[in-house]
Amino acid sequence: MLGKVKALSLIYGIVISLFLVISSDSLAQESDDSPTIIYNKQMAGGLDIHTNGFGAFFQLGKYRGVKNILLFNVDLVTMKHEKEVKSYNPVYEDSRSYVYGKLNNFYTLRPMIGKKRVLAQKERRSGVQVSYQWLVGPTIGITKPIYLEIGYPSIPYDYLSVEKYNPEQHFFDDIYGRASGLRGVSELGIVPGGSFKFGLNFEYSNQKDRMKGLEVGAVLDFYWKKVPIMAEEYVDANRQYFLTLYLNLFFGKKYIQR
């Protein structure tokens, strides 16, 4: 269900993007006769919604001409396994949800460099600037072990114990719910890799020195080994490669060359 919602969100973003591009040509033909502004850099950031999770990004751009921009980009996003399903304790209704079989939360940090090419500049204040961009760089995969509240001795429990999830010891009837998200922070693991990102960018701010818009595209992440998100019984589904579609909502500022 969650995957369908994310896919619909991406489709919705693409439809809105196309609508903005098309409608910009049918708006009133107000002219903008002010001289062309030459920028030297831009900064932007925003939200990243993708088919395996969500996150945020920050981007710095250095102009290399009117239509070419050198990009420095950092993404930090969550990455979920396709087999994740929320589970609940069968007796205690006030228990917290958890994902049965999940060993680690997984996060992806992407420091990247690339280029942006403007395909269609804004001809008037109400128009839309259309660009494409590509980025490449290393990927730092970060794993954080799952901790659960385990009930003892059996239902009804006499007490709860916070323990790292062990698929050989903890089962549906033992698990009360997930523990605090801060548990496991001191046990982070690193899985190195690389990433390639390509997107279409639609910028529609009506202020010349401001950035506002959305971007749709795809990212390929690859790691040196399979990422241990799920337990042993799901090991065949743990992967080294993640191909995700994304929708970015961004805002920022452009700086004029002096």
HUWOSUL-V961652 format. One record per backbone hydrogen bond with DSSP energy under -1.0 kcal/mol. CO is the residue of the C=O (numbers start at 1). NH is the residue of the N-H. E is the energy in kcal/mol with one decimal. If there is no record, write none. Layout:
co->CO nh->NH e->E
co->CO nh->NH e->E
This chain:
co->1 nh->5 e->-2.0
co->2 nh->6 e->-2.2
co->3 nh->7 e->-2.4
co->4 nh->8 e->-2.5
co->5 nh->9 e->-2.1
co->6 nh->10 e->-2.2
co->7 nh->11 e->-2.4
co->8 nh->12 e->-2.8
co->9 nh->13 e->-2.1
co->10 nh->14 e->-2.3
co->11 nh->15 e->-2.6
co->12 nh->16 e->-2.5
co->13 nh->17 e->-2.3
co->14 nh->18 e->-2.5
co->15 nh->19 e->-2.4
co->16 nh->20 e->-2.4
co->17 nh->21 e->-2.2
co->18 nh->22 e->-2.6
co->19 nh->23 e->-3.1
co->20 nh->24 e->-1.7
co->23 nh->26 e->-1.0
co->28 nh->30 e->-1.9
co->38 nh->257 e->-2.6
co->40 nh->63 e->-1.5
co->41 nh->255 e->-3.0
co->42 nh->61 e->-3.1
co->43 nh->253 e->-2.6
co->44 nh->59 e->-3.3
co->45 nh->251 e->-2.2
co->46 nh->57 e->-1.7
co->47 nh->249 e->-1.9
co->48 nh->55 e->-2.1
co->49 nh->247 e->-2.7
co->50 nh->53 e->-1.4
co->52 nh->80 e->-2.4
co->53 nh->50 e->-2.3
co->54 nh->78 e->-3.0
co->55 nh->48 e->-2.3
co->56 nh->76 e->-2.5
co->57 nh->46 e->-1.7
co->58 nh->74 e->-2.6
co->59 nh->44 e->-2.6
co->60 nh->72 e->-2.7
co->61 nh->42 e->-2.1
co->62 nh->70 e->-3.3
co->67 nh->118 e->-2.5
co->68 nh->64 e->-3.5
co->69 nh->116 e->-2.6
co->70 nh->62 e->-2.9
co->71 nh->114 e->-1.9
co->72 nh->60 e->-3.0
co->73 nh->112 e->-3.5
co->74 nh->58 e->-2.2
co->75 nh->110 e->-2.7
co->76 nh->56 e->-2.1
co->77 nh->108 e->-3.0
co->81 nh->84 e->-1.8
co->87 nh->98 e->-1.9
co->92 nh->95 e->-1.3
co->98 nh->87 e->-3.6
co->99 nh->102 e->-1.7
co->101 nh->231 e->-2.7
co->103 nh->146 e->-2.6
co->105 nh->144 e->-2.3
co->106 nh->79 e->-2.5
co->107 nh->142 e->-3.1
co->108 nh->77 e->-2.2
co->109 nh->140 e->-3.0
co->110 nh->75 e->-1.8
co->112 nh->73 e->-2.7
co->113 nh->136 e->-2.4
co->114 nh->71 e->-2.8
co->115 nh->134 e->-2.1
co->116 nh->69 e->-2.3
co->117 nh->132 e->-2.2
co->120 nh->130 e->-2.2
co->124 nh->127 e->-1.9
co->129 nh->203 e->-2.6
co->130 nh->119 e->-2.5
co->130 nh->120 e->-2.1
co->131 nh->201 e->-3.0
co->132 nh->117 e->-2.9
co->133 nh->199 e->-2.3
co->134 nh->115 e->-1.7
co->135 nh->197 e->-2.8
co->136 nh->113 e->-2.4
co->137 nh->195 e->-2.7
co->139 nh->193 e->-2.0
co->140 nh->109 e->-2.2
co->141 nh->191 e->-2.9
co->142 nh->107 e->-2.6
co->143 nh->189 e->-2.4
co->144 nh->105 e->-3.0
co->146 nh->165 e->-2.7
co->147 nh->179 e->-2.3
co->148 nh->163 e->-2.7
co->149 nh->176 e->-2.9
co->149 nh->177 e->-1.2
co->150 nh->161 e->-2.6
co->152 nh->158 e->-3.3
co->152 nh->159 e->-1.9
co->159 nh->152 e->-2.4
co->161 nh->150 e->-3.4
co->163 nh->148 e->-3.0
co->166 nh->169 e->-1.9
co->166 nh->170 e->-2.8
co->171 nh->174 e->-1.5
co->171 nh->175 e->-1.6
co->174 nh->151 e->-3.2
co->177 nh->149 e->-3.5
co->180 nh->183 e->-1.5
co->182 nh->185 e->-1.7
co->184 nh->187 e->-1.8
co->189 nh->143 e->-2.3
co->191 nh->141 e->-2.4
co->192 nh->224 e->-2.0
co->193 nh->139 e->-2.4
co->194 nh->222 e->-2.7
co->195 nh->137 e->-1.7
co->196 nh->220 e->-2.8
co->197 nh->135 e->-2.4
co->198 nh->218 e->-2.4
co->199 nh->133 e->-2.2
co->200 nh->216 e->-2.0
co->201 nh->131 e->-2.4
co->202 nh->214 e->-2.1
co->203 nh->129 e->-2.9
co->207 nh->210 e->-1.5
co->209 nh->254 e->-2.2
co->211 nh->252 e->-2.3
co->212 nh->204 e->-2.7
co->213 nh->250 e->-2.0
co->214 nh->202 e->-2.9
co->215 nh->248 e->-3.0
co->216 nh->200 e->-3.1
co->217 nh->246 e->-2.3
co->218 nh->198 e->-2.4
co->219 nh->244 e->-2.5
co->220 nh->196 e->-2.0
co->221 nh->242 e->-2.6
co->222 nh->194 e->-2.6
co->227 nh->229 e->-2.2
co->229 nh->103 e->-2.3
co->229 nh->104 e->-1.8
co->231 nh->234 e->-2.1
co->232 nh->235 e->-1.9
co->234 nh->237 e->-1.8
co->239 nh->227 e->-2.4
co->240 nh->223 e->-2.0
co->242 nh->221 e->-2.7
co->244 nh->219 e->-2.6
co->245 nh->51 e->-1.8
co->246 nh->217 e->-1.7
co->247 nh->49 e->-2.5
co->248 nh->215 e->-2.1
co->249 nh->47 e->-1.7
co->250 nh->213 e->-1.9
co->251 nh->45 e->-2.2
co->252 nh->211 e->-2.5
co->253 nh->43 e->-2.5
co->255 nh->40 e->-2.5
co->255 nh->41 e->-1.2
